[in-house]
Amino acid sequence: MKVLPTVPMVGQEAIGRTIQNLIAQKVIPAIERKGARIFFSPPTATPKHFGFVHFSDWGTMGLREKPYPASAPFFLFLLSGEGLVYVRENWYHLVAGHGIFVPHNCLHFPHGTVNNSVPHGRWLWVNVHPFGAVIHQCCLDDDSHFRSPVYAVVDKRLFWLFQEWEKEAITRGCPDSLVSKSLLLAFFHLLVKPAPIPVSVWAEISLMLPELPATLREAILRLIQNYDAPCRLEDVSKQCGISVFYLCKLFRRHLGTNPRAYAQRLRLKIAKQMLAETGVSPHKICQLVGYSNYNYFRKQFQRTFGFAPSRQAVEHVKVWSPNPKTAALIDKLVP
């Protein structure tokens, strides 16, 4: 079996909001029609002509050619086409509109072959973490494994909803119950609300969060969830239960800046990473991170990084280089 290279998805498909739109348009209606059963397809008989797709992966994970344990629980949903998934020594043949749930540490392999032929399918991944979820999409053809950038959706309520669903569907063995369906719908509805952040940017932020006061951590999470919207200090301080004055004091004392400057720096770092990963035009990225004036965005970007956003887009390379601790965290977050 030849090794399929992993090729970055670019353009509109590479944007985090596009992935969230696919969840809203494909996954949620499927759950509304059939409940959680869409993630519990029956196993397929295992003829000798099934095998594993060998594909290269990013980061430190290298070549994928045999089953490996899930670093976090995740949902895998087939958006179009067909595919084979290996979970717990069973093969599952899936068609569009169906998926599978893979528990934490479960031995699995995401892509299979039939008679050494690769089924063509487009997949949506949702990994669940204590901070929320990590999402991306991928697709396979005869020659390549295409993968979008990976995004973090930061909202701890997602983890709580998932835990409650897991108790009902897995621990109590009631995946078809109304409670299971309602919890899963609530999970996926919430998943499409916060602005998705490139996982590399989230990894850097999450490493320093534990060292900060709880109130400041909460304020930063609010800014992350709404980085594509205007920064209203009155709203952030109210959500955190403190005054605007004390909010600014916390930012100055622990981060050496003010909330507005922090929010702008966050937007620009996200824009820089998206320009490097997506191939989307600087004008489009400007809008995606919440700027209405491109000239202002361009000036702030150049002042912060020393070069224009158009240069980053033209080079279209991964200029972000994580330190070892951050790289190790990304490997845990990304399936």
N, C-alpha and C positions, 0 to 999 in steps of 0.2 A: 504494500500500500504506500503510495507516494505521500509526502508531507505537504499539506496545504499551508501556504503562508498566510499569516494574519495581515490583512490589508485594512487601513483606516477607512471607515465611511466618511465621506465629506459632503458638504452642502447642507441642505435643509434637514436631511435625515440624521445629521450629526448633532443637531441642537437638542438640548434637554427638554425644552417645551414641546418639541415634536414627539418625543418619547412619551411625555405625559398625555399629549393629545391621543396617541395610540391607545393608551390605557383607558382614556375616557370613551373612545369610539369603538374599541374592540373588546377589552377585558370586562369592563363594567356591564355592558349589555349582555355578554355571555353569562356572567354570574346572575344577572337579573332573570334570565331565561331558565337556567339550569342549576343555579346554586353552586355550592363548593364542589359539586360532583365533577365539574370540568377539570379539576386538578387531581382527580382520582380515577383515571382511566384504568381498565383492567389490563393486566400484562398480556403480551403477545407470545404465542408459541415460539420457541427458540430454535429455528432451523440452523443448520451448519453454515448457511451462507450469510449470517449476520456477522459484522465485525465493527471495529472502532475506527473512526476517522482520525487519522494522525494529522495534527495541526500545530503550528508554532503559536506561542502565546507571548504576551508582552511582560515586561518587568522581570522578575527573577524566576518566573514559573517555567520558562523554557518550553520544551516540547511536551505536548499532551498526546499520549499514545496508549494509556491504560487507565482504569478507574482510579479515582482519588477521592478522599473524604471532603465533604462540603465544609468550607471554612465558616459558613453561617447558613441558617435555613433560608431556602429561596423558593420562589415560584418561577416556573418556566412555562411560557405561553407561546403557542405557535400562531403567528399572525397570518401567515399565508404558506401555501405549499404543504409539504409533509416532512416528517422526520422520525428518527429513531432515538430513543433515550434509554440508557442503561441505569437502573436503580436497584440496589439490593439484589443482585444476581438475576434480575428479570429485565427483559426488553419490553419497551412500550412503543408501539407504533401510533404516532399522533397525526391528526389532520388539523387543518386550520380551525381555530375556534376552541381548541382543547389544549390542556397543559398538564403539568405534573408538579406536585409539591415534593421537595427534597429536604428532609430534616437535617439539622446540624450534625456533622460528622458522618453522615450517611455516605457509603461508598457509591459513587455514581460516575457516569461518563455522558456528556451532553449530546454527542453526535455519533450516530452509527451508520454503517454501510450495508447495502444489500447487494450480494454478488459483486463486491468491490466497487459498487456504484454509489455515489453520494446523493441521497435525496435532497432536493432543493427546497429549502424552507427559510422563512424569516422569523426569528425568535425574539421574544421580549424576556428580559431577566429582571427579577426583583429580589434582591438580597435584603434580609431583615437584620437590623443591628439595633443596639440599645439607643442610639441617637436618632434612629429613623429607618431609612432604607437607602440602598444603592441600586441604581437602575441603568440599564443600557440595552441596546439591541444588537443582534448579529444576524448574518445570513450566510448560507453556503451555496456554492455552485461547484462545478467539476474541478475548478482550478484554484479557488481561494476561499478563505474564511474571512468575511468582512465583519468588522466590529466598529461600533460607534464609540465615541468618547464615553467615559463612565461618569455618572453624576450622583452626588449625594443629595437626598431629600431629608432635610434636618427638621424633625418634629418627633419628640419622644412619645407623643400619643400614639404614633404608628406602632411602636414596640408594644405598648400596653394592649392595643387592639389585637395585635398578632398573638400575644400570649393568651388572651381570653379566647380567641378563635382556636388556638392550638389545644387548649384545655377541652373545649367543646368537641372539636372535630377529631382530634387524635387521642387524647387521654380518655375521654368518655366514649369515643367511638361513634360520634353522631355527626358525620360530615353533611348529612342530608337534612339536618334539623333547620328550622326557621332561625334559631339563634345563630347557628353557624353561618348561614347565608347573610344574615343582617350584619354580623361582625365583619365578615369578609368584604361586604359592600362598603361598610364604613371605613375599613382600612384602605381600599382602593380609591374611594372618593377623597379621602384626606391626602392620599399620595399625590394627587394632581394639583394640590393647592399651593404649597410653598414653592418659591422659585428654586429650581435645581441648581446646585453649585458643582463645578468640576471637582471630582474626588481628590485631585492633587491639592487644590486650594483648601478643601475641607480638612485634609490630613494635616497640613501645616497648622491650621487654626486649632484643631482638636488636641494637638500635642501641648499647647500652652494653656488651654482652658482649665485643667485641674488646678493650676497654680493661682487662679484668680478667685476673688470673692464670688459667692453664689449669685448675688444680685447683678454683678458685672457680667458673669457668664450668661445669665438670662437675657440681659440687654444685647449682648453680642449675638446670641441665637436669634433674637427678634430681628436684628439688622440683617442677618444672613437669610432668614426666611423671606424677607421683603426687600432684598437688595435692588430689585428692578423697579421699585416704587420710590417716590419722594421720601426723604428721611424727615419725619416729623418727630422732634424730640419730645413733644408733649405726649404723643401716643406711646412712644417707647417707655418713657418714665412712668406713665399711668399703668401700662401693662406690667411693669416691674414693681409697682407699689412704692415708688420714691418720687422725689421732686426732680425737676429738670436740673436745678442747681446741684443736687447731690449726684445725679447721673453724670454730669460733666466733671465733677470732682473725682469720681471713681475712675473715669477714663484718664484724666490728667495724672492721677496718683500712680496708677498701675500700668498705663500704656503710653504715657507721655504725649497724649494727643486729646482731641475733643471728639465727641461722637460723630459729628458731621464729617470731619476729616477722616475718621476711621472708616465710615461708610463709603466715602469717595475712594479711598485707597482700596477697599474691598472690591468695589465695582471695577476698578481699573485692573486689579490682579485677575479677576474673573475674565474680563475682556481680553487680557493678554493671553491667558490660557486658552480661551475659546478661539482666538485668532490662530494660535499655534496648532490647534487640534481639528478644527472643523472645516477650514477652507471657505468659510462664509465671509462676505465682504465686510470691511470695517464699518460701513454705514449701517449694515444690518446688526452687527454686534453692538454698535452704539445704542441702538434702540432696545436690544435685548437686555442690556444691563441698566436701562433706565434713563439714558440721556436723550433729551429731545433736540439738542443742538449739536450737530456733528462737529462744527468748528471748535466749540468749547471742549467737547470730548477729546478731539485731536490735540489741542493745546495741553490739556491736563495729562493726557497719556504721554506726550513727549516730555513734559516737565518732570514726570515721575520716573520714566524709564530711559530717557535720553535718546529716544528715536520715535519716529512716527508709527501709528498703527498700520499704515499701508506697508511699511517695511516688514513688519511681523507677518502680515498676511501674504506677502510675496514670497518670503522665505518658507513659510508653511512647514516649520520643523518644530520638534519638541524642544524648546529652549529651556524648559524647567528641569532642573537637575536636583532631585531630592537628596537630603542627607540620609545616612543609613537608617536612622530611627523612623523617619518619615516613609522611606521606601518600604520598610518592614510593615508599617501600619497599612499602607496601600495594598500590599499583598494579602493582608487579612480581610480588607474590605472588598476587594475585587474578586469575583468568582473565578 
